[in-house]
């Protein structure tokens, strides 16, 4: 299995939500030609994204 190093920049912001477990983190590839941003909106999506990075 080959490990690929991926570099991301991220931003966060807060919006009004009644769900205290909801948040938004946008991950932008350091090299824009590597695709579109990945947006996570809760801990499950965030953990899934982190797990995908280790593949």
N, C-alpha and C positions, 0 to 999 in steps of 0.2 A: 504494500500500500504506500502511496506517495503522499507526503504531507505538503500542502501548498500554503505558503504564508500569504495571508490576505490582510491588508491594512485598511482600516475604516476610520473615518472621523464620525463623531456623533453629535447630535444636538437633542436637547430636551425642552419641553415646554409644558406649561400647566394650563389646563382649561377647566371650566366649570363642569363638573360631573358629579352626579349623585353617588356614583360607585367609587368608593375610596380606594379600590384596588385597580382602578384604571389610570393609566398614565401613557404618555407617548414618548418614545425614543426613536429617533430616525438615525440610521446608520448609512453613511455615504461612503462608497468606495473611494479610497485615496486616489485611485486612477479612474477618472470618470468614464473611460472607455470600457471598464469592467462591469457595466450594468447600472441599473437604477437603484435608488435607495431602498433599504429594507426598513419598514416601519413596524415597531412592536407596540402593542397597546396594553399589555398586561404581563404578569410574571411568567405565565405559561408560554406565551409567544417569545418572550425574551430568552428563557431557558432553551427553548427549541432552536432559536437562532444561534445561541452559544454552542449548542451541541452540533449544529451543522458546520460550524467553523472548525471543529476538531476532526472532521471526516477527511 
